[in-house]
Amino acid sequence: MLVLSRQRDETIMIGNDIELTVVDIRGDKVRLGIKAPSHIAVHRKEVYDAIKRENEEAAHLSNSELPNASSSMSGTQKPSASIPAAGRVKLQDSSRRKESA
């Protein structure tokens, strides 16, 4: 693990595309600002762990545990897409929203 010291408003670059900036320091809490391309997921560790756990659980569902999409539709409608047996679950991370202090 690389350990770096930074003061408020100082930035660390990760590769060419990710900026990590110390936004504020209050007591024992540090607020970080992260600029990353939209194709790179940025989550707090506990949110990442929850997403990973949900994805692993979804990957192990049997067909009998999946909702039956055709039973909720009338006989004249056809489903536009089949439901994958192990769909990927994505949770929203509220940490990307700007918090008011």
C-alpha positions in Angstrom: 0.0 0.0 0.0 1.3 3.4 -1.0 0.8 6.0 1.8 0.9 9.7 0.8 0.4 12.8 2.9 -1.7 15.7 1.5 -3.2 18.9 2.8 -6.5 20.5 2.0 -7.0 21.3 -1.7 -4.0 19.1 -2.7 -4.5 16.4 -5.3 -3.2 12.9 -6.1 -3.3 11.6 -9.6 -4.1 7.9 -10.2 -3.0 7.1 -13.8 -3.9 9.8 -16.3 -7.7 9.9 -15.6 -8.4 9.8 -11.9 -7.9 12.8 -9.5 -8.2 12.4 -5.8 -8.4 15.7 -3.9 -8.5 16.4 -0.2 -11.6 18.7 0.0 -11.9 19.1 3.8 -10.4 17.9 7.1 -12.6 18.1 10.2 -11.3 16.4 13.3 -10.7 12.8 12.4 -12.7 12.9 9.1 -11.2 13.7 5.7 -13.5 14.5 2.8 -12.2 13.5 -0.6 -13.3 14.6 -4.0 -12.8 12.1 -6.8 -12.9 12.9 -10.5 -13.0 9.8 -12.7 -14.3 8.9 -16.1 -17.9 7.8 -16.1 -17.0 4.2 -17.2 -15.0 3.8 -13.9 -17.2 2.9 -10.9 -16.3 4.7 -7.7 -17.9 3.4 -4.5 -17.3 3.5 -0.8 -15.9 0.1 0.3 -19.0 -0.9 2.2 -21.2 -0.1 -0.9 -18.8 -2.0 -3.2 -19.0 -5.0 -0.8 -22.8 -4.9 -0.9 -22.9 -4.8 -4.7 -20.4 -7.7 -4.9 -22.5 -9.7 -2.4 -25.7 -9.0 -4.3 -24.1 -10.0 -7.6 -22.8 -13.3 -6.2 -26.2 -14.1 -4.7 -27.9 -13.3 -8.1 -25.4 -15.5 -9.9 -26.4 -18.5 -7.7 -30.2 -18.2 -8.0 -31.9 -21.2 -9.5 -34.6 -20.9 -12.2 -37.3 -21.6 -9.6 -36.2 -18.6 -7.5 -36.4 -16.2 -10.4 -39.7 -14.3 -11.0 -41.8 -15.6 -13.8 -42.0 -12.7 -16.3 -44.7 -14.4 -18.5 -47.1 -15.0 -15.6 -47.6 -11.2 -15.0 -48.3 -10.5 -18.6 -51.6 -10.9 -20.5 -51.8 -13.5 -23.2 -51.6 -11.0 -26.0 -48.3 -9.4 -24.9 -44.9 -11.0 -25.4 -41.9 -10.1 -23.3 -39.5 -7.8 -25.2 -36.4 -9.5 -23.6 -35.8 -12.5 -21.6 -34.6 -12.2 -18.0 -31.1 -13.4 -17.6 -30.6 -16.2 -15.0 -27.8 -14.3 -13.3 -28.5 -10.6 -13.9 -26.1 -8.1 -12.6 -27.4 -6.0 -9.7 -26.2 -2.4 -9.5 -26.9 -0.3 -6.4 -26.7 3.5 -6.4 -24.0 5.0 -4.3 -25.2 8.2 -2.6 -21.5 9.1 -1.9 -21.2 10.5 -5.4 -23.8 13.1 -4.6 -22.5 16.4 -3.1 -23.2 16.3 0.6 -24.1 19.4 2.5 -21.9 20.1 5.5 
